[in-house]
Amino acid sequence: MKAQHQLFSVQRAKTVKLERKKKRASGGVFSINSFFRPIFNSIKFATLAALISPISVKADHGVFNPETYTLSNGMQVVVVSNHRVPVVSHMVWYKVGSADELPGKSGVAHLLEHLMFKGTKKFPSGKFSKKVASVGGSENAFTSLDYTGYYQNIAVEHLEDMMHMEADRMKNLVFNPKEVETERLVVLEERSQRIENSPHSILNEHLKTALFMNHPYRRPIIGWKHEIKALTVNDLRAFYEKWYTPSNAVLVVAGDITLEKLKPMADRTYGEIPASKAIQKERPSEPPQKASRLVILKDERVRQGSYSRTFIAPSRVTSVSDGPGKEHSYALEILSAVIGEGPTSQIYRSLVVDQKIAVSAGTFYSSDPQGPSRFTFYATPSSGVSMKAIEQALEKEIAFLLSDGVTKKDITRVKKSLLAQAIYARDSFSAGAMSIGMAIASGKKISDVESWPHRISDVTVDQVNSAARAVFENRPSVTAILEELDKK
């Protein structure tokens, strides 16, 4: 259930072409769960966390201690100094994603991301990437529901060159019809490989359209196939001119740099772009939901079925219509970790270890979306186990959660693990750029990142159990089942 995320690293020139190809194959579309987990989810925290008291990992003085200011054209600049190695992560985040596309124009945000690598008059197609490669750096980009980002990881002496090129394509992108058609075919092939060839991905698309009745999160980030085919050069140019502006962008530079050194470089590059009118996002809201839904996909390609039950949940910045409020988001992060994340979680132990009816089981929750989020229970049945048995087992776990709740011991253990991640995040020169950029671009503030350890530490067991009741008790949900098609 966890999304895979691009990890930052400064690579030699010969690896850049491979990374670009990998990015095109994956679509560059992703989401992030929590501020610190995506970068460090491969690290085993349990042993470390057992040695650390919650008090010792509180960030009383902040996590990354960034500095920020705003250019005269409205572009926010953030610096996260980390002088461990002489490299920097240079990121530009645009506060626009697939959820901001006009009806009938799905996929335009992602296709534009591809076209941003096709050059300007000053830096023609391929020149940007060749420059990054020539200095031994790495680059990539990504599109999500709420934001689009571009980054380069390079030695600090090449930073201003990257800033000049990135600023140039913010203002002067060339829309070559032939390049548009080439990238459209790339995206369509991407969709074919990632969606049409994957029953799990097909089911996930149908799940989202069932879960969100009106909110644009119901659309796939990569876009619907027929709408990708219909996008025009004018559609792309209009989207670019509206959203790719200084006041709608955030520059985050992390690594071996200070604000004092960055300011003149930012003024000479991004500061030269004329100001534009501030943009107000206008998204349709999700109405109150009254009915649960069932989505079943049977496909002959399925070899391993799956079961999930998903509830709409609040995010850090958005409450659920006629439902739980955003004040529950911190408690929901802890709740998900306690009951369904990792081999020590309650649901995994029950279904996989004790009952042996599933090969995997757990939960997924992210507080990151700018709009409403979702909380999912999932399981992959063991061979010979019916979906009905999985459904009954998960229903029993939810019922037990609502009746008995989690304990103080449970949340203390999880807090140690979560807070340890903030400690590790400080050691990464790129974690600050990712965490802070994502937060600002999705409607949050730097203070939300810096205060995260403190807010997690302060969550009580009563708040966790209250959040569980608010999201799950007598609330509608969407059940999604993936099964092999019976060929008889």
ZAMARGU-4260 file (C-alpha; in steps of 0.2 Angstrom, whole numbers, plus 5000, padded with zeros to 4 digits):
<rodrens>
0) 5000/5000/5000 | 5015/5012/5003 | 5019/5023/4988 | 5037/5022/4981 | 5046/5038/4982
5) 5061/5045/4973 | 5076/5046/4985 | 5089/5060/4982 | 5107/5056/4978 | 5121/5065/4969
10) 5125/5053/4955 | 5139/5053/4942 | 5135/5059/4925 | 5133/5042/4917 | 5118/5038/4929
15) 5108/5053/4924 | 5101/5046/4907 | 5096/5030/4916 | 5087/5040/4930 | 5078/5050/4917
20) 5072/5034/4908 | 5067/5027/4925 | 5057/5043/4929 | 5048/5042/4912 | 5044/5024/4915
25) 5036/5027/4933 | 5027/5043/4927 | 5035/5054/4940 | 5018/5053/4949 | 5018/5050/4968
30) 5012/5055/4985 | 5020/5057/5002 | 5015/5050/5018 | 5020/5060/5033 | 5034/5073/5032
35) 5048/5061/5036 | 5043/5043/5032 | 5046/5043/5013 | 5064/5046/5014 | 5068/5034/5028
40) 5055/5020/5027 | 5068/5008/5023 | 5077/5011/5040 | 5072/4999/5054 | 5067/5011/5068
45) 5061/4998/5081 | 5078/4995/5089 | 5084/5013/5089 | 5067/5019/5095 | 5068/5007/5110
50) 5084/5016/5115 | 5077/5034/5114 | 5065/5042/5126 | 5051/5053/5118 | 5058/5068/5127
55) 5075/5066/5120 | 5069/5067/5102 | 5058/5082/5104 | 5063/5096/5092 | 5061/5110/5104
60) 5071/5121/5092 | 5063/5114/5076 | 5068/5100/5064 | 5077/5108/5050 | 5078/5126/5056
65) 5075/5134/5039 | 5076/5152/5034 | 5064/5160/5022 | 5060/5176/5013 | 5050/5182/4998
70) 5056/5189/4982 | 5048/5205/4976 | 5038/5195/4963 | 5030/5185/4976 | 5041/5169/4975
75) 5045/5161/4992 | 5063/5156/4995 | 5068/5143/5009 | 5085/5138/5014 | 5089/5123/5024
80) 5108/5124/5029 | 5117/5107/5031 | 5136/5108/5029 | 5140/5090/5030 | 5145/5088/5012
85) 5148/5101/4998 | 5132/5098/4989 | 5114/5105/4988 | 5097/5100/4983 | 5089/5113/4972
90) 5070/5112/4971 | 5056/5122/4963 | 5039/5117/4969 | 5023/5124/4960 | 5007/5124/4970
95) 4997/5115/4956 | 4993/5097/4953 | 4981/5085/4945 | 4967/5091/4956 | 4968/5108/4949
100) 4965/5103/4931 | 4949/5108/4922 | 4935/5095/4919 | 4939/5085/4904 | 4958/5090/4904
105) 4965/5077/4915 | 4983/5073/4913 | 4988/5091/4908 | 4998/5094/4924 | 5008/5078/4921
110) 5011/5080/4902 | 5017/5098/4906 | 5030/5091/4918 | 5037/5080/4904 | 5037/5095/4892
115) 5047/5106/4904 | 5062/5095/4899 | 5060/5100/4881 | 5068/5117/4882 | 5067/5135/4879
120) 5075/5146/4866 | 5090/5149/4877 | 5092/5131/4883 | 5085/5120/4869 | 5079/5102/4872
125) 5091/5091/4881 | 5103/5105/4885 | 5097/5107/4903 | 5099/5088/4906 | 5117/5088/4898
130) 5122/5102/4909 | 5117/5092/4925 | 5125/5077/4919 | 5141/5086/4914 | 5144/5091/4932
135) 5140/5074/4940 | 5122/5079/4946 | 5105/5071/4946 | 5088/5078/4941 | 5070/5073/4941
140) 5053/5079/4943 | 5036/5073/4949 | 5018/5077/4948 | 5005/5074/4963 | 4988/5079/4967
145) 4992/5096/4974 | 5009/5100/4967 | 5022/5098/4954 | 5041/5098/4958 | 5058/5099/4949
150) 5075/5096/4957 | 5093/5095/4954 | 5106/5088/4966 | 5123/5095/4962 | 5139/5102/4969
155) 5136/5119/4977 | 5148/5128/4965 | 5135/5124/4951 | 5120/5130/4960 | 5118/5147/4951
160) 5119/5138/4934 | 5104/5127/4939 | 5094/5142/4945 | 5097/5151/4929 | 5090/5137/4919
165) 5076/5133/4930 | 5071/5151/4931 | 5072/5152/4912 | 5060/5137/4909 | 5048/5145/4922
170) 5045/5159/4910 | 5051/5154/4893 | 5045/5136/4889 | 5044/5132/4871 | 5028/5122/4865
175) 5034/5113/4850 | 5019/5103/4843 | 5031/5089/4838 | 5038/5088/4855 | 5020/5088/4862
180) 5015/5073/4852 | 5031/5064/4856 | 5028/5066/4875 | 5010/5062/4873 | 5015/5045/4866
185) 5027/5043/4880 | 5013/5047/4893 | 5001/5035/4885 | 5014/5021/4885 | 5017/5025/4903
190) 4999/5024/4907 | 4998/5007/4898 | 5012/5000/4907 | 5007/5007/4925 | 4988/5006/4924
195) 4981/4996/4910 | 4993/4981/4913 | 4991/4981/4931 | 4974/4975/4938 | 4979/4982/4955
200) 4981/4999/4947 | 4964/4998/4938 | 4955/4994/4954 | 4963/5008/4963 | 4957/5020/4949
205) 4939/5013/4952 | 4941/5014/4971 | 4945/5033/4970 | 4931/5037/4958 | 4919/5028/4971
210) 4927/5036/4986 | 4926/5054/4980 | 4909/5058/4972 | 4914/5076/4968 | 4931/5081/4973
215) 4945/5081/4959 | 4955/5068/4969 | 4944/5055/4960 | 4954/5058/4944 | 4970/5049/4941
220) 4986/5059/4942 | 4992/5053/4925 | 4975/5057/4917 | 4962/5047/4908 | 4968/5039/4892
225) 4954/5048/4881 | 4957/5065/4889 | 4976/5063/4887 | 4974/5060/4868 | 4963/5075/4867
230) 4974/5088/4875 | 4980/5102/4864 | 4995/5113/4864 | 4984/5128/4869 | 4978/5117/4884
235) 4996/5115/4889 | 5001/5133/4886 | 4986/5140/4896 | 4989/5128/4911 | 5008/5134/4911
240) 5004/5152/4909 | 4991/5152/4923 | 5001/5141/4936 | 5019/5142/4932 | 5022/5159/4940
245) 5033/5166/4954 | 5019/5169/4966 | 5013/5151/4964 | 5031/5144/4966 | 5042/5140/4980
250) 5061/5138/4979 | 5069/5127/4992 | 5088/5125/4993 | 5095/5113/5005 | 5113/5108/5009
255) 5129/5117/5009 | 5122/5135/5007 | 5117/5149/5018 | 5103/5162/5016 | 5116/5176/5014
260) 5125/5167/5000 | 5108/5162/4991 | 5100/5179/4991 | 5110/5187/4978 | 5109/5172/4967
265) 5090/5171/4969 | 5088/5190/4965 | 5099/5187/4949 | 5089/5172/4943 | 5071/5170/4949
270) 5070/5188/4955 | 5071/5194/4937 | 5054/5186/4932 | 5040/5198/4932 | 5027/5197/4945
275) 5010/5190/4941 | 4993/5190/4949 | 4991/5179/4963 | 4980/5163/4960 | 4966/5157/4971
280) 4963/5138/4969 | 4945/5134/4966 | 4941/5116/4968 | 4924/5108/4970 | 4921/5101/4988
285) 4916/5084/4993 | 4898/5083/4999 | 4893/5073/5014 | 4892/5055/5010 | 4878/5044/5016
290) 4881/5027/5008 | 4894/5014/5007 | 4900/5007/4991 | 4907/4990/4984 | 4920/4989/4970
295) 4924/4972/4963 | 4937/4969/4949 | 4939/4951/4942 | 4953/4949/4930 | 4961/4934/4922
300) 4978/4941/4925 | 4976/4941/4944 | 4987/4929/4954 | 4985/4937/4971 | 4969/4944/4976
305) 4967/4959/4988 | 4954/4966/5000 | 4953/4984/5006 | 4940/4995/5015 | 4943/5014/5014
310) 4935/5028/5024 | 4937/5047/5019 | 4947/5055/5033 | 4953/5073/5037 | 4970/5079/5032
315) 4981/5091/5041 | 4972/5106/5032 | 4955/5099/5027 | 4940/5092/5037 | 4928/5080/5031
320) 4911/5087/5026 | 4898/5082/5039 | 4912/5072/5047 | 4928/5071/5057 | 4939/5087/5058
325) 4957/5091/5054 | 4961/5092/5072 | 4962/5072/5072 | 4976/5071/5059 | 4990/5069/5071
330) 4981/5056/5081 | 4977/5047/5065 | 4995/5046/5060 | 4998/5037/5077 | 4983/5026/5075
335) 4988/5020/5058 | 5006/5016/5065 | 4999/5007/5080 | 4986/4996/5071 | 4993/4993/5054
340) 5010/4999/5049 | 5024/4986/5050 | 5026/4968/5057 | 5023/4973/5075 | 5006/4982/5071
345) 4990/4974/5078 | 4982/4970/5062 | 4998/4962/5055 | 5000/4951/5070 | 4982/4946/5070
350) 4979/4941/5052 | 4997/4936/5046 | 5006/4930/5062 | 4992/4923/5073 | 4978/4918/5061
355) 4989/4915/5046 | 4974/4920/5034 | 4984/4934/5026 | 5001/4936/5018 | 5000/4954/5021
360) 4989/4966/5031 | 4989/4983/5038 | 4983/5001/5036 | 4987/5017/5026 | 4984/5035/5031
365) 4992/5051/5025 | 4989/5068/5032 | 4997/5076/5018 | 4983/5080/5005 | 4977/5098/5003
370) 4960/5091/5002 | 4952/5076/5011 | 4962/5061/5014 | 4958/5043/5016 | 4961/5029/5029
375) 4963/5011/5022 | 4962/4994/5030 | 4969/4981/5018 | 4974/4963/5017 | 4981/4950/5005
380) 4973/4933/5008 | 4984/4917/5010 | 4981/4903/4997 | 4964/4895/5000 | 4957/4909/5011
385) 4941/4917/5005 | 4938/4936/5004 | 4923/4933/5016 | 4935/4927/5029 | 4947/4942/5026
390) 4932/4954/5027 | 4926/4946/5044 | 4943/4947/5051 | 4946/4965/5047 | 4928/4969/5053
395) 4932/4961/5069 | 4948/4971/5071 | 4939/4988/5068 | 4925/4983/5080 | 4938/4979/5093
400) 4947/4995/5090 | 4931/5005/5092 | 4926/4995/5108 | 4943/4994/5117 | 4954/5006/5108
405) 4973/5007/5109 | 4983/5009/5125 | 4995/5021/5131 | 5009/5008/5129 | 5004/5006/5111
410) 5006/5025/5107 | 5022/5027/5117 | 5030/5014/5107 | 5025/5021/5091 | 5029/5039/5096
415) 5047/5034/5099 | 5048/5027/5081 | 5040/5042/5073 | 5050/5054/5082 | 5066/5045/5078
420) 5062/5048/5060 | 5064/5067/5063 | 5081/5064/5070 | 5087/5054/5055 | 5079/5068/5043
425) 5090/5081/5050 | 5105/5071/5044 | 5099/5071/5026 | 5104/5086/5015 | 5088/5083/5004
430) 5075/5078/5017 | 5072/5096/5022 | 5070/5102/5004 | 5057/5088/5001 | 5048/5090/5018
435) 5046/5108/5018 | 5043/5110/4999 | 5029/5097/5000 | 5021/5106/5015 | 5021/5123/5008
440) 5015/5117/4991 | 5001/5108/4998 | 4994/5122/5009 | 5003/5120/5025 | 5017/5131/5033
445) 5035/5128/5038 | 5029/5128/5056 | 5019/5113/5052 | 5035/5104/5048 | 5045/5111/5062
450) 5032/5108/5075 | 5028/5090/5070 | 5038/5081/5083 | 5030/5092/5097 | 5013/5089/5090
455) 5015/5070/5089 | 5023/5070/5107 | 5007/5079/5114 | 4994/5067/5106 | 4985/5057/5120
460) 4978/5040/5120 | 4960/5048/5122 | 4963/5058/5106 | 4969/5043/5096 | 4953/5033/5101
465) 4942/5048/5098 | 4949/5050/5081 | 4946/5031/5077 | 4928/5033/5082 | 4926/5049/5072
470) 4932/5042/5056 | 4926/5024/5057 | 4910/5023/5068 | 4894/5023/5058 | 4904/5031/5043
475) 4902/5026/5025 | 4916/5017/5017 | 4921/5009/5000 | 4926/4991/5000 | 4937/4986/4985
480) 4940/4968/4980 | 4952/4961/4967 | 4950/4943/4962 | 4955/4931/4948 | 4942/4929/4934
485) 4934/4912/4934 | 4937/4906/4916 | 4925/4892/4917
</rodrens>
